[in-house]
Amino acid sequence: SHDEVINEPSQLQPDDAGRTVVGRATWYGPGLYGNKTASGDVLEKNTLTAAHSTLPLGTRVKVTREDTNESVIVVINDRKPFKKGTVIDLAHGAADELDIDDDGEAIVSIEVLD
């Protein structure tokens, strides 16, 4: 079913604090600023937020880029349809911190903090 594709990427659940999942991160933002996210927050430039398919809105997640070991802490505030293998979709501010905005995507590990 379509739901399985959307929920496949992460397999992270709310009680998975401390668990790490590795996969592809993509990003979004420019062109969407001013739009409401799933949490009701307005997407603004330079926000350290992200979209995830299963984690509760408001969850803090540490995202570490595997090839550079750079990391950023983001708050999940959005939902989006995900392509297979993508574990998180970063708002542009967070992607910029990891230099993913230039590359378009990167392999990252995501760890649920709380």
Residue pairs with C-beta under 8 A, 6 or more apart in sequence:
5 82
5 84
6 53
6 81
6 82
7 53
7 54
8 82
8 84
9 23
9 53
9 82
9 83
9 84
9 85
9 86
9 87
10 21
10 23
10 52
10 53
10 54
10 55
10 82
10 87
10 88
10 110
11 21
11 54
12 19
12 21
12 52
12 54
12 55
12 110
12 112
13 54
13 55
14 54
14 55
14 56
14 59
16 112
17 112
17 113
17 114
18 111
18 112
19 111
19 112
20 109
20 110
20 111
21 87
21 109
21 110
22 66
22 87
22 107
22 108
22 109
22 110
23 85
23 86
23 87
23 88
23 107
23 108
23 110
24 85
24 86
24 87
24 105
24 106
24 107
24 108
25 63
25 65
25 86
25 87
25 88
25 89
25 90
25 95
25 98
25 100
25 105
25 106
25 107
25 108
25 110
26 83
26 86
26 88
26 89
26 90
26 100
26 104
26 105
27 89
27 90
27 91
27 92
27 94
27 95
27 100
27 101
27 104
27 105
28 51
28 80
28 89
28 90
28 91
28 92
29 43
29 45
29 91
29 92
29 93
29 95
30 92
32 43
33 43
33 44
33 45
34 42
34 43
34 44
35 42
35 43
36 42
36 43
37 43
37 49
37 51
37 77
37 78
38 51
38 57
38 77
38 78
38 79
39 57
39 58
39 77
39 78
41 49
41 77
43 49
43 78
43 91
45 92
45 93
46 92
46 93
46 96
47 91
47 93
47 94
48 72
48 73
48 74
48 75
48 91
48 93
48 94
48 97
49 74
49 75
49 76
49 77
49 78
49 90
49 91
49 93
49 94
50 61
50 63
50 74
50 75
50 76
50 77
50 78
50 88
50 89
50 90
50 91
50 94
51 76
51 77
51 78
51 79
51 80
51 88
51 89
51 91
52 59
52 61
52 76
52 78
52 79
52 87
52 88
52 89
53 79
53 80
53 82
55 61
55 76
55 112
56 76
57 76
57 77
57 78
58 75
58 76
58 77
59 75
59 76
59 112
59 113
59 114
60 73
60 74
60 75
60 76
60 112
60 113
60 114
61 73
61 74
61 75
61 76
61 88
61 110
61 111
61 112
61 113
62 71
62 72
62 73
62 110
62 111
62 113
63 71
63 72
63 73
63 74
63 88
63 90
63 94
63 98
63 108
63 109
63 110
64 70
64 71
64 108
64 109
64 110
64 111
65 71
65 98
65 99
65 100
65 106
65 107
65 108
66 106
66 107
66 108
66 109
67 106
67 107
68 98
68 99
70 97
70 98
70 99
71 98
72 94
72 97
72 98
73 113
74 88
74 90
74 91
74 94
78 89
78 91
80 89
82 89
86 105
87 108
87 110
88 108
88 110
90 98
90 100
92 101
95 101
98 106
98 108
100 106
